[in-house]
Amino acid sequence: MVTDDWQIPDVIVRDLRRGYTYDHECNVIEMTDDLAKARLAFLVRITRDELAREKARRYLSELKEGENVFIY
């Protein structure tokens, strides 16, 4: 369970690694690179938590460069 904003980028990357996530109606959907990038970019725009914003930016940058994303 996510209790703080700074944990959200880790959950997005975890879902990307396992290959699926959930939509707003709790249906299982495929987690693609594009969906992970979109969720990370959205998080950068909406969060006020600086740690969450920086983690999301770092993960997004690594995904765009085609690197393996490591959870820090």
N, C-alpha and C positions, 0 to 999 in steps of 0.2 A: 504494500500500500504506500502510495506517495503521500508524504506529509508536508514536504517543503518544495518550493518551486525549483530549487537547485537539483532535485532528483529527476525532474521531468526529462531532460536531455538523455539521461541514462536509460530511462524506460523506452524512449523512442529508439535508441540504438539497440537495446535488447530485443525489441519487437522486430527490428530489421534483421538481426541475426537469426532469430527463430523463424522468420519468414511469414509471420501473420500478426495481425492486430485486430482490434474491434472497432466497428463504426459506432455512431451515436445510438443505434438501436441494439447494441450488443451482439451484432452478427459478426462472425469471423470473416475477415477479409485479408487478402494478400498484402503484405507490407513490402512495397517496392522501394527502390532507391529514390524515385521521384516523390513518393508519398512521405518518406522520411525527411527529405530535403524541404518539402513544403511545410511539414509540421515544425521542423527546427527553425525555419525562416519565420513562421508565424509566431513562435515562442519568442524569438529575438525582438519582434515588434511589440508584443503585449506585456512581457514580464517587467516588473520593477526590480526584481531580484538580480543584482549585478552578477553574482556567481552563476546563476542560471543562464543569463544572457551570454556571458563569456564562454561557458561550456557549450551552449548551442552554437555559437559562432565557430568555435574550434571544430566541433563535430561536422558542421556544415561545410567548412573549408576542406576538411579531410575527405568528405564524401565527394565534393566537387572535383578534387584532385585525383580521385580514384584510389585513394589510399585505404588501407584497413583502418577502421575506426576502433580505437581502444578506449574503454571506459576508464576515466581517470578518477 
